[in-house]
Amino acid sequence: MAGKLKRTETVQVRLTKEVRASAELLAGEDMRTLSSWIERVVMEQIKRDRRRKVVL
């Protein structure tokens, strides 16, 4: 198993109650925290978006 990444950046996002509840449900099904689940979803989108060059 890979070591934990040190996260230093914070992003604040405003969501509707319904979006947050849905995201929490999906995160729980993946046995992830909401933050970890959101990070995974964002990374998947970055990888799909071939038009952008991202430094990881």
Order of alpha helices (4+ residues) and beta strands (2+ residues): alpha-alpha
